Amino acid sequence: MKPTPGLLLALRIAGSQRALAKLAGVSQPAVCKWLKGLSCPGLKASVQIERATGGTIRCSDLRPDIFGPIDNAALSIPLEDAHD
């Protein structure tokens, strides 16, 4: 697994692995693992990066496997029918 373009841009915006780690609320070695493709940002770290970058980097840029595009068809289902 290789790092997403969003992660590489987040690193460029933050300026260093240490700075990105601080924004994401993780350790610098965790960021190093993300960049080496050994792991990827978790849910909380993804949200924190999105907030810290003012939405320039979105959760879906970091974890498209979890925060992929919204399915507009799903949004049209009335809430009372969503769990049937």
C-alpha positions as protocol buffer text, in pm:
chain_id: "A"
residue {
  index: 1
  type: MET
  ca { x: 0 y: 0 z: 0 }
}
residue {
  index: 2
  type: LYS
  ca { x: 138 y: 341 z: -88 }
}
residue {
  index: 3
  type: PRO
  ca { x: 43 y: 675 z: 67 }
}
residue {
  index: 4
  type: THR
  ca { x: -249 y: 862 z: -88 }
}
residue {
  index: 5
  type: PRO
  ca { x: -189 y: 1191 z: -269 }
}
residue {
  index: 6
  type: GLY
  ca { x: -393 y: 1353 z: 9 }
}
residue {
  index: 7
  type: LEU
  ca { x: -150 y: 1231 z: 272 }
}
residue {
  index: 8
  type: LEU
  ca { x: 146 y: 1361 z: 74 }
}
residue {
  index: 9
  type: LEU
  ca { x: -25 y: 1700 z: 37 }
}
residue {
  index: 10
  type: ALA
  ca { x: -104 y: 1704 z: 411 }
}
residue {
  index: 11
  type: LEU
  ca { x: 266 y: 1646 z: 478 }
}
residue {
  index: 12
  type: ARG
  ca { x: 358 y: 1932 z: 245 }
}
residue {
  index: 13
  type: ILE
  ca { x: 107 y: 2163 z: 414 }
}
residue {
  index: 14
  type: ALA
  ca { x: 224 y: 2067 z: 764 }
}
residue {
  index: 15
  type: GLY
  ca { x: 590 y: 2104 z: 667 }
}
residue {
  index: 16
  type: SER
  ca { x: 729 y: 1799 z: 846 }
}
residue {
  index: 17
  type: GLN
  ca { x: 635 y: 1457 z: 978 }
}
residue {
  index: 18
  type: ARG
  ca { x: 650 y: 1592 z: 1332 }
}
residue {
  index: 19
  type: ALA
  ca { x: 416 y: 1882 z: 1249 }
}
residue {
  index: 20
  type: LEU
  ca { x: 171 y: 1650 z: 1071 }
}
residue {
  index: 21
  type: ALA
  ca { x: 179 y: 1416 z: 1370 }
}
residue {
  index: 22
  type: LYS
  ca { x: 90 y: 1706 z: 1599 }
}
residue {
  index: 23
  type: LEU
  ca { x: -201 y: 1810 z: 1374 }
}
residue {
  index: 24
  type: ALA
  ca { x: -328 y: 1452 z: 1361 }
}
residue {
  index: 25
  type: GLY
  ca { x: -282 y: 1382 z: 1730 }
}
residue {
  index: 26
  type: VAL
  ca { x: -43 y: 1092 z: 1672 }
}
residue {
  index: 27
  type: SER
  ca { x: 329 y: 1025 z: 1710 }
}
residue {
  index: 28
  type: GLN
  ca { x: 586 y: 1105 z: 1441 }
}
residue {
  index: 29
  type: PRO
  ca { x: 666 y: 732 z: 1402 }
}
residue {
  index: 30
  type: ALA
  ca { x: 297 y: 675 z: 1319 }
}
residue {
  index: 31
  type: VAL
  ca { x: 320 y: 930 z: 1037 }
}
residue {
  index: 32
  type: CYS
  ca { x: 638 y: 760 z: 916 }
}
residue {
  index: 33
  type: LYS
  ca { x: 448 y: 430 z: 898 }
}
residue {
  index: 34
  type: TRP
  ca { x: 171 y: 599 z: 696 }
}
residue {
  index: 35
  type: LEU
  ca { x: 427 y: 734 z: 449 }
}
residue {
  index: 36
  type: LYS
  ca { x: 597 y: 395 z: 415 }
}
residue {
  index: 37
  type: GLY
  ca { x: 260 y: 231 z: 351 }
}
residue {
  index: 38
  type: LEU
  ca { x: 280 y: 15 z: 663 }
}
residue {
  index: 39
  type: SER
  ca { x: -42 y: 162 z: 802 }
}
residue {
  index: 40
  type: CYS
  ca { x: -278 y: 449 z: 728 }
}
residue {
  index: 41
  type: PRO
  ca { x: -443 y: 730 z: 924 }
}
residue {
  index: 42
  type: GLY
  ca { x: -726 y: 620 z: 1148 }
}
residue {
  index: 43
  type: LEU
  ca { x: -1068 y: 780 z: 1164 }
}
residue {
  index: 44
  type: LYS
  ca { x: -980 y: 1028 z: 1437 }
}
residue {
  index: 45
  type: ALA
  ca { x: -650 y: 1130 z: 1276 }
}
residue {
  index: 46
  type: SER
  ca { x: -823 y: 1179 z: 939 }
}
residue {
  index: 47
  type: VAL
  ca { x: -1086 y: 1406 z: 1092 }
}
residue {
  index: 48
  type: GLN
  ca { x: -821 y: 1604 z: 1281 }
}
residue {
  index: 49
  type: ILE
  ca { x: -617 y: 1655 z: 963 }
}
residue {
  index: 50
  type: GLU
  ca { x: -925 y: 1772 z: 775 }
}
residue {
  index: 51
  type: ARG
  ca { x: -1007 y: 2022 z: 1050 }
}
residue {
  index: 52
  type: ALA
  ca { x: -647 y: 2140 z: 1086 }
}
residue {
  index: 53
  type: THR
  ca { x: -617 y: 2206 z: 711 }
}
residue {
  index: 54
  type: GLY
  ca { x: -950 y: 2387 z: 696 }
}
residue {
  index: 55
  type: GLY
  ca { x: -1089 y: 2119 z: 467 }
}
residue {
  index: 56
  type: THR
  ca { x: -808 y: 2144 z: 211 }
}
residue {
  index: 57
  type: ILE
  ca { x: -734 y: 1780 z: 289 }
}
residue {
  index: 58
  type: ARG
  ca { x: -1057 y: 1587 z: 330 }
}
residue {
  index: 59
  type: CYS
  ca { x: -1106 y: 1260 z: 513 }
}
residue {
  index: 60
  type: SER
  ca { x: -1186 y: 1099 z: 179 }
}
residue {
  index: 61
  type: ASP
  ca { x: -844 y: 1213 z: 49 }
}
residue {
  index: 62
  type: LEU
  ca { x: -676 y: 1024 z: 332 }
}
residue {
  index: 63
  type: ARG
  ca { x: -902 y: 719 z: 358 }
}
residue {
  index: 64
  type: PRO
  ca { x: -1109 y: 673 z: 41 }
}
residue {
  index: 65
  type: ASP
  ca { x: -1178 y: 317 z: 157 }
}
residue {
  index: 66
  type: ILE
  ca { x: -1379 y: 454 z: 451 }
}
residue {
  index: 67
  type: PHE
  ca { x: -1479 y: 809 z: 354 }
}
residue {
  index: 68
  type: GLY
  ca { x: -1551 y: 748 z: -15 }
}
residue {
  index: 69
  type: PRO
  ca { x: -1793 y: 955 z: -221 }
}
residue {
  index: 70
  type: ILE
  ca { x: -2142 y: 1000 z: -81 }
}
residue {
  index: 71
  type: ASP
  ca { x: -2406 y: 784 z: -249 }
}
residue {
  index: 72
  type: ASN
  ca { x: -2676 y: 1036 z: -340 }
}
residue {
  index: 73
  type: ALA
  ca { x: -2930 y: 756 z: -382 }
}
residue {
  index: 74
  type: ALA
  ca { x: -2887 y: 666 z: -15 }
}
residue {
  index: 75
  type: LEU
  ca { x: -2964 y: 1024 z: 82 }
}
residue {
  index: 76
  type: SER
  ca { x: -3308 y: 1001 z: -80 }
}
residue {
  index: 77
  type: ILE
  ca { x: -3425 y: 715 z: 146 }
}
residue {
  index: 78
  type: PRO
  ca { x: -3661 y: 842 z: 418 }
}
residue {
  index: 79
  type: LEU
  ca { x: -3514 y: 785 z: 764 }
}
residue {
  index: 80
  type: GLU
  ca { x: -3805 y: 568 z: 875 }
}
residue {
  index: 81
  type: ASP
  ca { x: -3738 y: 331 z: 582 }
}
residue {
  index: 82
  type: ALA
  ca { x: -3358 y: 325 z: 616 }
}
residue {
  index: 83
  type: HIS
  ca { x: -3346 y: 40 z: 868 }
}
residue {
  index: 84
  type: ASP
  ca { x: -3601 y: -191 z: 703 }
}
